[in-house]
Amino acid sequence: MPSMPAVHLPSTLRQRAGGVSPLEAPGATAGEVLRNLEKLTPALAGWILDEQGALRQHVHVFVNDEQADLRRSVSERDEITIVQAISGGAPAAPPIDAEELTCPTRRPSC
């Protein structure tokens, strides 16, 4: 039985934590746990929380599979999961017209 909340990291952050996940850190709220996790694992600093201690823009926190904010109370049995949203991607494709959907080759036989 864990003595502190367990923090599950996505693979992109796991390598910064020496390949280990879950990690444990003390704290009464999700925010305290994450701040303490950054102190215990300095390579994670700045990847989950920003310089003001708020969640980074594309980072989400779940406590026991329920989305939570940093004020959420946690206990030693709780599981905190960090999820990084994926952004970016390919440039926008040109719009498709209705005719192309029904006749992709635009042949007269369509």
N, C-alpha and C positions, 0 to 999 in steps of 0.2 A: 504494500500500500504506500503510495507516495506521501511524503511529508510536506510537500509544497505543490502548488498547481503545476501541471505538466504543460509545456509549450511546444506545440508541433509546428515545425518550420517547413515551408515549401522547399523543394529541392534547390531552387536558386539561392536560398539563404543557408541551407544546411551545410554547404561547403564552407561557408564563412564560420560555421560553428564546429569545424573539425569533422564534419560528416555525421555528427550526432543529432538525433531527434527522436523522441522529445527530450527537451531540456527542462530542468526545474529551476524556479526562482521564487523567492519569498515575496509576499505582498498581499494586501487586503483587497485591492482592486486590480482589474486587468491592467490599468496604467502603471500601477506600482510594480506589478510583476514584470512588465515589459521594460520599465526603466532599470529595475534591478538586473534583468537579463542582460541588458546592454553593459552594465557595470561588470557583471561576471564574465561576459563574452564580448570584449571590446571590439572585435571584428564586426559585430552586428550593429554597432553604433551608427546611427544615421540612416540605416536601411529600413527600419520599421517606424521609428519616431523621428520627427524633424527636430531642428535646433530648439524649438520652443516646447518640445515634449508632446506635441500633437501627432496623430497618425499621419504618415505621409499620404499624399493624395490618392494613390492607387493601392493602398493597403487596407485590408478589412480584417477585423478581429471577430472570431466566433468563440463563445464560451459554451461548451457542451452542445455544439452544433447549432447554436442560436446566435445570430448576429448581435454584437454588443458594442457599446462604446467604452472608452477608457475608464469611465466611472463605475462600471459594473462591478459589484462585489464578487469576490471569488473565495473559495475555500480550498483546503489542501487536496480535496478529491476532484477538483474541477480540471477540465481539459480545455486549454486555450489553443486555438488554431489560427495561424496567420495565413492569410490568402492575399497574394499579390495579383491584382487585376492585370490583364494583358492589354496593352494599348498599342496603337500604331497599326502597321500592316501595309497592304498594297494600296497604291493610289486608287481613287474611285474609278470604276469602270464607266464607260459611256452608257446612257440609259438604253434600255431595250424597248423597241416598239412592239405593239401587239401583233403586227404582221410577222415579225421575226419569231415570236413564240409559236405561232401556228404553222409557219413555213420557214424553218431556219435556213434553207438553201435559197429561198426566194425564186424558186423555179416556177414557171407558169403552171406546172402540173399540180401544184399544191392547192 
